[in-house]
């Protein structure tokens, strides 16, 4: 079966939304489902497995404890980008939380997504984050017990990609105080 979005004639007729139009829709759509805007398209958010919730919560707690002064750590909160408004599992933003009382952050030092079932969308979103100047992007591959790290955004792509295995340490050069053993996410 061919996915409808794979048909070029259908893709050409899609009605895309701007970020401002998306904001006017409200937090939930008419069916009460949570969504996010990706490349002008409204995408329903996937439900989270217990493993996804656990890993995201462990990362959030560790990043929050280790983030240097002048940075805030967010869990499942929006980033407003040029044509998208993703809600990454965890993000570390330069600035205090109160700095964002009237607008969502537009970039981050670090964005983390936890991929339990399929990392395809998370890998595709690397382009979004690189375009927005997100310094570093981690995709936690739960089944493989590994983390893909993307660094050095330039021209809408990350110039560096690294895979950190279960016995490795997650570090973020922009915030040297951050050191998270990958094994700590899975035990």
Backbone as JSON Lines, residues from 0, in Angstrom:
{"i":0,"aa":"X","n":[0.84,-1.19,0.0],"ca":[0.0,0.0,0.0],"c":[0.88,1.24,0.0]}
{"i":1,"aa":"X","n":[0.56,2.19,-0.88],"ca":[1.33,3.42,-1.0],"c":[0.79,4.45,-0.02]}
{"i":2,"aa":"X","n":[1.68,5.04,0.75],"ca":[1.26,6.11,1.67],"c":[0.84,7.31,0.85]}
{"i":3,"aa":"X","n":[-0.24,7.93,1.24],"ca":[-0.8,9.04,0.47],"c":[0.19,10.19,0.32]}
{"i":4,"aa":"X","n":[1.03,10.41,1.29],"ca":[1.99,11.51,1.2],"c":[3.16,11.19,0.27]}
{"i":5,"aa":"X","n":[3.26,9.93,-0.16],"ca":[4.3,9.54,-1.12],"c":[3.9,9.9,-2.55]}
{"i":6,"aa":"X","n":[2.64,10.26,-2.77],"ca":[2.15,10.59,-4.11],"c":[2.43,12.07,-4.38]}
{"i":7,"aa":"X","n":[3.27,12.37,-5.38],"ca":[3.65,13.77,-5.63],"c":[2.46,14.71,-5.82]}
{"i":8,"aa":"X","n":[1.42,14.25,-6.52],"ca":[0.26,15.12,-6.76],"c":[-0.45,15.49,-5.45]}
{"i":9,"aa":"X","n":[-0.44,14.58,-4.49],"ca":[-1.05,14.86,-3.18],"c":[-0.17,15.83,-2.4]}
{"i":10,"aa":"X","n":[1.12,15.59,-2.4],"ca":[2.05,16.47,-1.67],"c":[1.94,17.9,-2.19]}
{"i":11,"aa":"X","n":[1.77,18.09,-3.49],"ca":[1.66,19.43,-4.07],"c":[0.4,20.15,-3.61]}
{"i":12,"aa":"X","n":[-0.64,19.41,-3.23],"ca":[-1.92,20.01,-2.86],"c":[-2.1,20.16,-1.35]}
{"i":13,"aa":"X","n":[-1.09,19.81,-0.58],"ca":[-1.19,19.97,0.87],"c":[-1.35,21.44,1.23]}
{"i":14,"aa":"X","n":[-2.14,21.69,2.2],"ca":[-2.32,23.05,2.71],"c":[-1.47,23.19,3.97]}
{"i":15,"aa":"X","n":[-0.37,23.88,3.84],"ca":[0.54,24.04,4.97],"c":[0.13,25.21,5.83]}
{"i":16,"aa":"X","n":[0.54,25.15,7.1],"ca":[0.27,26.22,8.05],"c":[1.57,26.91,8.43]}
{"i":17,"aa":"X","n":[1.46,28.2,8.72],"ca":[2.6,28.91,9.28],"c":[2.6,28.66,10.78]}
{"i":18,"aa":"X","n":[3.67,29.02,11.43],"ca":[3.75,28.87,12.89],"c":[2.67,29.72,13.55]}
{"i":19,"aa":"X","n":[2.44,30.94,13.06],"ca":[1.38,31.8,13.63],"c":[0.0,31.17,13.48]}
{"i":20,"aa":"X","n":[-0.3,30.59,12.32],"ca":[-1.59,29.93,12.13],"c":[-1.72,28.73,13.07]}
{"i":21,"aa":"X","n":[-0.65,28.01,13.24],"ca":[-0.65,26.86,14.15],"c":[-0.95,27.31,15.58]}
{"i":22,"aa":"X","n":[-0.37,28.42,16.0],"ca":[-0.62,28.93,17.35],"c":[-2.09,29.25,17.57]}
{"i":23,"aa":"X","n":[-2.78,29.69,16.55],"ca":[-4.19,30.04,16.69],"c":[-5.09,28.8,16.81]}
{"i":24,"aa":"X","n":[-4.58,27.63,16.51],"ca":[-5.38,26.41,16.61],"c":[-5.61,25.98,18.06]}
{"i":25,"aa":"X","n":[-4.75,26.36,18.94],"ca":[-4.87,25.91,20.33],"c":[-4.03,24.68,20.56]}
{"i":26,"aa":"X","n":[-3.93,24.26,21.81],"ca":[-3.05,23.15,22.17],"c":[-3.52,21.81,21.64]}
{"i":27,"aa":"X","n":[-4.83,21.6,21.58],"ca":[-5.37,20.32,21.14],"c":[-6.21,20.53,19.88]}
{"i":28,"aa":"X","n":[-6.22,19.53,18.99],"ca":[-7.07,19.64,17.82],"c":[-8.51,19.27,18.2]}
{"i":29,"aa":"X","n":[-9.39,19.24,17.22],"ca":[-10.81,19.01,17.51],"c":[-11.09,17.65,18.13]}
{"i":30,"aa":"X","n":[-10.19,16.71,17.99],"ca":[-10.37,15.38,18.59],"c":[-9.67,15.26,19.94]}
{"i":31,"aa":"X","n":[-9.13,16.38,20.45],"ca":[-8.45,16.35,21.73],"c":[-7.07,15.7,21.67]}
{"i":32,"aa":"X","n":[-6.5,15.6,20.48],"ca":[-5.2,14.97,20.33],"c":[-4.1,16.02,20.33]}
{"i":33,"aa":"X","n":[-2.96,15.67,20.89],"ca":[-1.81,16.57,20.93],"c":[-1.06,16.49,19.62]}
{"i":34,"aa":"X","n":[-0.65,17.63,19.14],"ca":[0.02,17.71,17.85],"c":[1.27,18.58,17.95]}
{"i":35,"aa":"X","n":[2.06,18.53,16.88],"ca":[3.16,19.47,16.72],"c":[3.25,19.81,15.24]}
{"i":36,"aa":"X","n":[3.83,20.97,14.95],"ca":[3.95,21.44,13.58],"c":[5.36,21.11,13.08]}
{"i":37,"aa":"X","n":[5.43,20.35,11.99],"ca":[6.71,19.99,11.38],"c":[6.64,20.33,9.9]}
{"i":38,"aa":"X","n":[7.47,21.26,9.49],"ca":[7.52,21.7,8.09],"c":[6.16,22.15,7.58]}
{"i":39,"aa":"X","n":[5.41,22.82,8.43],"ca":[4.11,23.33,8.03],"c":[2.98,22.32,8.1]}
{"i":40,"aa":"X","n":[3.27,21.09,8.47],"ca":[2.27,20.04,8.56],"c":[1.98,19.71,10.02]}
{"i":41,"aa":"X","n":[0.71,19.54,10.33],"ca":[0.33,19.17,11.69],"c":[0.47,17.66,11.82]}
{"i":42,"aa":"X","n":[1.28,17.24,12.78],"ca":[1.53,15.82,13.0],"c":[1.07,15.48,14.4]}
{"i":43,"aa":"X","n":[0.26,14.43,14.5],"ca":[-0.19,13.97,15.81],"c":[0.99,13.34,16.54]}
{"i":44,"aa":"X","n":[1.12,13.73,17.81],"ca":[2.21,13.19,18.61],"c":[1.94,11.73,18.95]}
{"i":45,"aa":"X","n":[2.99,10.94,18.95],"ca":[2.87,9.52,19.28],"c":[2.69,9.36,20.79]}
{"i":46,"aa":"X","n":[2.0,8.3,21.16],"ca":[1.91,7.99,22.58],"c":[3.27,7.48,23.04]}
{"i":47,"aa":"X","n":[3.54,7.63,24.31],"ca":[4.84,7.27,24.83],"c":[4.78,5.94,25.57]}
{"i":48,"aa":"X","n":[5.75,5.09,25.32],"ca":[5.85,3.83,26.04],"c":[6.45,4.11,27.42]}
{"i":49,"aa":"X","n":[6.3,3.18,28.35],"ca":[6.95,3.36,29.66],"c":[8.47,3.54,29.53]}
{"i":50,"aa":"X","n":[9.1,2.82,28.6],"ca":[10.55,2.95,28.4],"c":[10.9,4.36,27.92]}
{"i":51,"aa":"X","n":[10.11,4.88,26.99],"ca":[10.34,6.23,26.49],"c":[10.25,7.24,27.62]}
{"i":52,"aa":"X","n":[9.18,7.15,28.4],"ca":[8.98,8.07,29.53],"c":[10.13,7.98,30.51]}
{"i":53,"aa":"X","n":[10.56,6.75,30.83],"ca":[11.64,6.56,31.79],"c":[12.94,7.2,31.3]}
{"i":54,"aa":"X","n":[13.34,6.89,30.07],"ca":[14.6,7.43,29.54],"c":[14.54,8.96,29.47]}
{"i":55,"aa":"X","n":[13.45,9.51,28.97],"ca":[13.32,10.97,28.87],"c":[13.39,11.61,30.25]}
{"i":56,"aa":"X","n":[12.75,11.0,31.24],"ca":[12.76,11.55,32.59],"c":[14.15,11.46,33.22]}
{"i":57,"aa":"X","n":[14.85,10.34,33.02],"ca":[16.2,10.21,33.53],"c":[17.14,11.25,32.91]}
{"i":58,"aa":"X","n":[17.02,11.44,31.6],"ca":[17.85,12.45,30.93],"c":[17.53,13.85,31.44]}
{"i":59,"aa":"X","n":[16.26,14.15,31.57],"ca":[15.84,15.47,32.07],"c":[16.45,15.73,33.44]}
{"i":60,"aa":"X","n":[16.32,14.76,34.34],"ca":[16.84,14.95,35.69],"c":[18.36,15.13,35.69]}
{"i":61,"aa":"X","n":[19.06,14.33,34.91],"ca":[20.52,14.45,34.88],"c":[20.96,15.76,34.23]}
{"i":62,"aa":"X","n":[20.32,16.14,33.14],"ca":[20.68,17.39,32.49],"c":[20.37,18.59,33.39]}
{"i":63,"aa":"X","n":[19.25,18.53,34.05],"ca":[18.88,19.62,34.96],"c":[19.89,19.77,36.09]}
{"i":64,"aa":"X","n":[20.36,18.65,36.62],"ca":[21.33,18.69,37.71],"c":[22.71,19.16,37.23]}
{"i":65,"aa":"X","n":[23.03,18.92,35.95],"ca":[24.37,19.2,35.46],"c":[24.48,20.46,34.61]}
{"i":66,"aa":"X","n":[23.38,21.04,34.2],"ca":[23.43,22.22,33.33],"c":[24.09,23.38,34.06]}
{"i":67,"aa":"X","n":[24.97,24.09,33.38],"ca":[25.63,25.23,34.03],"c":[24.68,26.4,34.24]}
{"i":68,"aa":"X","n":[25.1,27.3,35.09],"ca":[24.33,28.51,35.35],"c":[24.13,29.26,34.03]}
{"i":69,"aa":"X","n":[22.96,29.82,33.87],"ca":[22.65,30.55,32.64],"c":[21.96,29.71,31.59]}
{"i":70,"aa":"X","n":[21.68,28.43,31.92],"ca":[20.98,27.54,31.0],"c":[19.75,26.98,31.71]}
{"i":71,"aa":"X","n":[18.69,26.75,30.96],"ca":[17.49,26.12,31.53],"c":[17.22,24.83,30.77]}
{"i":72,"aa":"X","n":[16.65,23.86,31.48],"ca":[16.37,22.54,30.9],"c":[14.86,22.38,30.82]}
{"i":73,"aa":"X","n":[14.38,21.97,29.67],"ca":[12.95,21.86,29.39],"c":[12.61,20.43,28.99]}
{"i":74,"aa":"X","n":[11.42,19.99,29.38],"ca":[10.96,18.65,29.01],"c":[9.65,18.79,28.23]}
{"i":75,"aa":"X","n":[9.68,18.32,26.98],"ca":[8.5,18.32,26.1],"c":[7.87,19.69,25.95]}
{"i":76,"aa":"X","n":[8.71,20.71,25.75],"ca":[8.23,22.08,25.55],"c":[8.62,22.54,24.15]}
{"i":77,"aa":"X","n":[7.8,23.43,23.56],"ca":[8.01,23.82,22.16],"c":[9.26,24.68,21.93]}
{"i":78,"aa":"X","n":[9.81,24.47,20.75],"ca":[10.79,25.38,20.16],"c":[10.11,25.95,18.92]}
{"i":79,"aa":"X","n":[10.09,27.26,18.79],"ca":[9.47,27.88,17.62],"c":[10.54,28.11,16.57]}
{"i":80,"aa":"X","n":[10.46,27.35,15.49],"ca":[11.42,27.44,14.39],"c":[10.74,28.13,13.2]}
{"i":81,"aa":"X","n":[11.43,28.27,12.1],"ca":[10.88,29.04,10.97],"c":[9.57,28.48,10.44]}
{"i":82,"aa":"X","n":[9.46,27.16,10.25],"ca":[8.23,26.58,9.71],"c":[7.74,25.4,10.55]}
{"i":83,"aa":"X","n":[8.24,25.32,11.77],"ca":[7.94,24.16,12.62],"c":[7.88,24.57,14.08]}
{"i":84,"aa":"X","n":[7.21,23.74,14.86],"ca":[7.21,23.92,16.3],"c":[7.24,22.54,16.96]}
{"i":85,"aa":"X","n":[8.42,21.91,16.93],"ca":[8.55,20.6,17.57],"c":[8.56,20.76,19.09]}
{"i":86,"aa":"X","n":[8.28,19.66,19.77],"ca":[8.34,19.61,21.23],"c":[9.29,18.47,21.6]}
{"i":87,"aa":"X","n":[10.59,18.76,21.58],"ca":[11.55,17.69,21.85],"c":[11.4,17.13,23.26]}
{"i":88,"aa":"X","n":[11.83,15.89,23.42],"ca":[11.72,15.25,24.73],"c":[12.44,16.06,25.8]}
{"i":89,"aa":"X","n":[13.65,16.52,25.5],"ca":[14.4,17.36,26.43],"c":[15.18,18.38,25.6]}
{"i":90,"aa":"X","n":[15.26,19.6,26.11],"ca":[16.1,20.6,25.47],"c":[16.79,21.43,26.54]}
{"i":91,"aa":"X","n":[17.99,21.88,26.22],"ca":[18.74,22.76,27.1],"c":[18.9,24.08,26.35]}
{"i":92,"aa":"X","n":[18.37,25.12,26.98],"ca":[18.28,26.44,26.35],"c":[19.19,27.41,27.06]}
{"i":93,"aa":"X","n":[19.87,28.25,26.31],"ca":[20.66,29.32,26.91],"c":[19.69,30.38,27.43]}
{"i":94,"aa":"X","n":[19.77,30.68,28.71],"ca":[18.88,31.65,29.34],"c":[18.07,31.0,30.45]}
{"i":95,"aa":"X","n":[17.49,31.83,31.27],"ca":[16.66,31.37,32.38],"c":[15.23,31.13,31.88]}
{"i":96,"aa":"X","n":[14.47,30.31,32.58],"ca":[13.09,30.02,32.18],"c":[12.27,31.28,32.03]}
{"i":97,"aa":"X","n":[12.44,32.22,32.94],"ca":[11.64,33.46,32.92],"c":[11.94,34.33,31.69]}
{"i":98,"aa":"X","n":[13.04,34.06,31.01],"ca":[13.36,34.8,29.8],"c":[12.39,34.48,28.66]}
{"i":99,"aa":"X","n":[11.6,33.42,28.83],"ca":[10.73,32.95,27.76],"c":[9.26,33.02,28.15]}
{"i":100,"aa":"X","n":[8.88,34.04,28.89],"ca":[7.5,34.21,29.32],"c":[6.57,34.7,28.24]}
{"i":101,"aa":"X","n":[7.11,35.28,27.16],"ca":[6.25,35.81,26.1],"c":[6.45,35.12,24.75]}
{"i":102,"aa":"X","n":[7.48,34.33,24.63],"ca":[7.72,33.61,23.37],"c":[8.53,32.36,23.67]}
{"i":103,"aa":"X","n":[8.29,31.31,22.88],"ca":[9.05,30.08,23.02],"c":[10.49,30.31,22.54]}
{"i":104,"aa":"X","n":[11.43,29.53,23.04],"ca":[12.79,29.62,22.51],"c":[12.81,29.3,21.02]}
{"i":105,"aa":"X","n":[13.77,29.86,20.31],"ca":[13.88,29.64,18.87],"c":[15.09,28.78,18.5]}
{"i":106,"aa":"X","n":[15.87,28.42,19.49],"ca":[17.0,27.52,19.29],"c":[17.36,26.91,20.65]}
{"i":107,"aa":"X","n":[18.38,26.07,20.65],"ca":[18.82,25.43,21.89],"c":[20.3,25.08,21.75]}
{"i":108,"aa":"X","n":[20.92,24.88,22.88],"ca":[22.28,24.36,22.86],"c":[22.26,22.86,22.62]}
{"i":109,"aa":"X","n":[21.23,22.2,23.2],"ca":[21.12,20.75,23.08],"c":[19.65,20.36,22.99]}
{"i":110,"aa":"X","n":[19.34,19.48,22.06],"ca":[18.01,18.89,21.95],"c":[18.19,17.37,21.99]}
{"i":111,"aa":"X","n":[17.3,16.71,22.74],"ca":[17.35,15.26,22.86],"c":[15.99,14.67,22.52]}
{"i":112,"aa":"X","n":[15.98,13.65,21.68],"ca":[14.79,12.87,21.38],"c":[15.06,11.42,21.75]}
{"i":113,"aa":"X","n":[14.07,10.77,22.31],"ca":[14.17,9.35,22.66],"c":[13.39,8.57,21.6]}
{"i":114,"aa":"X","n":[14.05,7.66,20.93],"ca":[13.43,6.86,19.87],"c":[13.31,5.41,20.35]}
{"i":115,"aa":"X","n":[12.08,5.0,20.63],"ca":[11.84,3.63,21.07],"c":[11.4,2.76,19.91]}
{"i":116,"aa":"X","n":[10.43,3.23,19.12],"ca":[9.9,2.4,18.05],"c":[10.58,2.64,16.71]}
{"i":117,"aa":"X","n":[10.68,3.89,16.29],"ca":[11.28,4.18,14.99],"c":[11.97,5.52,15.04]}
{"i":118,"aa":"X","n":[13.26,5.55,14.76],"ca":[13.99,6.81,14.79],"c":[13.93,7.62,13.49]}
{"i":119,"aa":"X","n":[13.16,7.18,12.51],"ca":[13.15,7.84,11.2],"c":[12.77,9.32,11.29]}
{"i":120,"aa":"X","n":[11.68,9.66,11.98],"ca":[11.28,11.06,12.1],"c":[12.3,11.85,12.89]}
{"i":121,"aa":"X","n":[12.85,11.26,13.94],"ca":[13.86,11.96,14.73],"c":[15.09,12.27,13.89]}
{"i":122,"aa":"X","n":[15.49,11.33,13.04],"ca":[16.63,11.59,12.15],"c":[16.3,12.68,11.13]}
{"i":123,"aa":"X","n":[15.09,12.65,10.62],"ca":[14.67,13.68,9.66],"c":[14.65,15.05,10.33]}
{"i":124,"aa":"X","n":[14.25,15.09,11.6],"ca":[14.19,16.37,12.31],"c":[15.57,16.96,12.58]}
{"i":125,"aa":"X","n":[16.62,16.2,12.37],"ca":[17.97,16.75,12.52],"c":[18.14,17.97,11.62]}
{"i":126,"aa":"X","n":[17.53,17.95,10.44],"ca":[17.62,19.1,9.54],"c":[16.96,20.34,10.14]}
{"i":127,"aa":"X","n":[15.8,20.14,10.77],"ca":[15.11,21.26,11.43],"c":[16.02,21.91,12.47]}
{"i":128,"aa":"X","n":[16.6,21.08,13.3],"ca":[17.42,21.59,14.39],"c":[18.71,22.22,13.88]}
{"i":129,"aa":"X","n":[19.3,21.63,12.85],"ca":[20.52,22.23,12.28],"c":[20.2,23.6,11.68]}
{"i":130,"aa":"X","n":[19.08,23.71,10.96],"ca":[18.67,25.0,10.38],"c":[18.46,26.05,11.46]}
{"i":131,"aa":"X","n":[17.97,25.64,12.64],"ca":[17.69,26.57,13.73],"c":[18.94,26.86,14.57]}
{"i":132,"aa":"X","n":[20.07,26.29,14.21],"ca":[21.3,26.55,14.92],"c":[21.42,25.83,16.26]}
{"i":133,"aa":"X","n":[20.66,24.74,16.43],"ca":[20.78,23.94,17.64],"c":[22.18,23.33,17.63]}
{"i":134,"aa":"X","n":[22.96,23.64,18.66],"ca":[24.36,23.26,18.69],"c":[24.61,21.77,18.67]}
{"i":135,"aa":"X","n":[23.75,21.01,19.34],"ca":[23.95,19.58,19.42],"c":[22.59,18.89,19.52]}
{"i":136,"aa":"X","n":[22.48,17.74,18.87],"ca":[21.23,16.98,18.83],"c":[21.55,15.52,19.14]}
{"i":137,"aa":"X","n":[20.86,14.98,20.15],"ca":[21.04,13.57,20.52],"c":[19.77,12.8,20.22]}
{"i":138,"aa":"X","n":[19.91,11.62,19.63],"ca":[18.8,10.69,19.47],"c":[19.15,9.44,20.27]}
{"i":139,"aa":"X","n":[18.38,9.19,21.32],"ca":[18.61,8.01,22.14],"c":[17.91,6.83,21.47]}
{"i":140,"aa":"X","n":[18.68,5.87,21.03],"ca":[18.16,4.67,20.37],"c":[17.94,3.62,21.46]}
{"i":141,"aa":"X","n":[16.73,3.56,21.97],"ca":[16.44,2.74,23.15],"c":[16.72,1.26,22.92]}
{"i":142,"aa":"X","n":[16.29,0.74,21.8],"ca":[16.47,-0.71,21.55],"c":[17.94,-1.09,21.4]}
{"i":143,"aa":"X","n":[18.71,-0.2,20.77],"ca":[20.13,-0.48,20.55],"c":[20.98,-0.1,21.76]}
{"i":144,"aa":"X","n":[20.39,0.65,22.68],"ca":[21.1,1.16,23.86],"c":[22.31,1.97,23.43]}
{"i":145,"aa":"X","n":[22.07,2.86,22.48],"ca":[23.09,3.75,21.94],"c":[22.49,5.13,21.76]}
{"i":146,"aa":"X","n":[23.37,6.1,21.53],"ca":[22.92,7.47,21.29],"c":[23.64,8.01,20.06]}
{"i":147,"aa":"X","n":[22.84,8.51,19.1],"ca":[23.4,9.2,17.95],"c":[23.58,10.65,18.35]}
{"i":148,"aa":"X","n":[24.74,11.21,18.08],"ca":[25.01,12.6,18.4],"c":[25.32,13.34,17.11]}
{"i":149,"aa":"X","n":[24.63,14.46,16.93],"ca":[24.84,15.33,15.78],"c":[25.4,16.65,16.29]}
{"i":150,"aa":"X","n":[26.49,17.13,15.65],"ca":[27.15,18.36,16.06],"c":[27.55,19.18,14.85]}
{"i":151,"aa":"X","n":[27.91,20.43,15.13],"ca":[28.42,21.38,14.15],"c":[27.4,21.67,13.04]}
{"i":152,"aa":"X","n":[26.28,22.35,13.41],"ca":[25.3,22.71,12.38],"c":[25.88,23.74,11.41]}
{"i":153,"aa":"X","n":[25.67,23.49,10.13],"ca":[26.16,24.41,9.11],"c":[25.34,24.23,7.85]}
{"i":154,"aa":"X","n":[24.74,25.29,7.37],"ca":[23.95,25.22,6.14],"c":[22.78,24.27,6.21]}
{"i":155,"aa":"X","n":[22.15,24.14,7.38],"ca":[20.98,23.3,7.53],"c":[21.26,21.82,7.72]}
{"i":156,"aa":"X","n":[22.53,21.46,7.9],"ca":[22.88,20.07,8.18],"c":[23.94,20.03,9.28]}
{"i":157,"aa":"X","n":[24.01,18.91,9.94],"ca":[25.07,18.7,10.92],"c":[26.27,18.1,10.21]}
{"i":158,"aa":"X","n":[27.43,18.68,10.45],"ca":[28.65,18.24,9.79],"c":[29.3,17.05,10.49]}
{"i":159,"aa":"X","n":[28.87,16.79,11.71],"ca":[29.48,15.69,12.46],"c":[28.39,14.79,13.02]}
{"i":160,"aa":"X","n":[28.58,13.49,12.87],"ca":[27.67,12.5,13.45],"c":[28.51,11.44,14.15]}
{"i":161,"aa":"X","n":[28.11,11.11,15.36],"ca":[28.86,10.16,16.18],"c":[27.88,9.21,16.84]}
{"i":162,"aa":"X","n":[28.28,7.99,17.05],"ca":[27.46,7.01,17.75],"c":[28.17,6.66,19.06]}
{"i":163,"aa":"X","n":[27.45,6.83,20.17],"ca":[28.02,6.52,21.48],"c":[27.36,5.24,21.98]}
{"i":164,"aa":"X","n":[28.17,4.24,22.25],"ca":[27.69,2.93,22.68],"c":[27.33,2.94,24.16]}
{"i":165,"aa":"X","n":[26.75,1.85,24.6],"ca":[26.23,1.75,25.98],"c":[27.29,1.98,27.04]}
{"i":166,"aa":"X","n":[28.56,1.74,26.77],"ca":[29.59,1.98,27.78],"c":[30.23,3.36,27.64]}
{"i":167,"aa":"X","n":[29.69,4.19,26.76],"ca":[30.24,5.52,26.53],"c":[29.68,6.57,27.47]}
{"i":168,"aa":"X","n":[30.2,7.77,27.33],"ca":[29.78,8.92,28.13],"c":[29.24,9.99,27.19]}
{"i":169,"aa":"X","n":[28.05,10.51,27.5],"ca":[27.49,11.61,26.73],"c":[28.06,12.91,27.28]}
{"i":170,"aa":"X","n":[28.64,13.7,26.39],"ca":[29.2,14.99,26.76],"c":[28.75,16.02,25.75]}
{"i":171,"aa":"X","n":[28.67,17.25,26.2],"ca":[28.27,18.35,25.32],"c":[29.35,19.43,25.4]}
{"i":172,"aa":"X","n":[30.15,19.6,24.35],"ca":[31.26,20.55,24.41],"c":[30.84,21.98,24.81]}
{"i":173,"aa":"X","n":[29.65,22.41,24.44],"ca":[29.2,23.75,24.81],"c":[28.92,23.87,26.31]}
{"i":174,"aa":"X","n":[28.73,22.73,26.97],"ca":[28.47,22.71,28.4],"c":[29.31,21.57,29.0]}
{"i":175,"aa":"X","n":[30.59,21.82,29.25],"ca":[31.5,20.76,29.71],"c":[31.09,20.08,31.01]}
{"i":176,"aa":"X","n":[30.23,20.71,31.8],"ca":[29.81,20.09,33.06],"c":[28.91,18.88,32.82]}
{"i":177,"aa":"X","n":[28.37,18.74,31.63],"ca":[27.46,17.63,31.34],"c":[28.25,16.38,30.98]}
{"i":178,"aa":"X","n":[28.04,15.34,31.78],"ca":[28.66,14.03,31.58],"c":[27.66,12.98,32.05]}
{"i":179,"aa":"X","n":[27.1,12.24,31.09],"ca":[26.08,11.24,31.42],"c":[26.5,9.89,30.86]}
{"i":180,"aa":"X","n":[26.73,8.91,31.71],"ca":[27.02,7.56,31.22],"c":[25.8,6.98,30.5]}
{"i":181,"aa":"X","n":[25.99,6.5,29.29],"ca":[24.89,5.95,28.51],"c":[24.21,4.81,29.28]}
{"i":182,"aa":"X","n":[24.98,3.97,29.95],"ca":[24.41,2.87,30.72],"c":[23.4,3.34,31.76]}
{"i":183,"aa":"X","n":[23.59,4.54,32.3],"ca":[22.66,5.06,33.31],"c":[21.24,5.25,32.76]}
{"i":184,"aa":"X","n":[21.11,5.33,31.46],"ca":[19.8,5.53,30.85],"c":[19.01,4.22,30.72]}
{"i":185,"aa":"X","n":[19.71,3.09,30.83],"ca":[19.08,1.81,30.55],"c":[19.1,0.84,31.71]}
{"i":186,"aa":"X","n":[19.51,1.26,32.88],"ca":[19.55,0.34,34.01],"c":[18.61,0.77,35.11]}
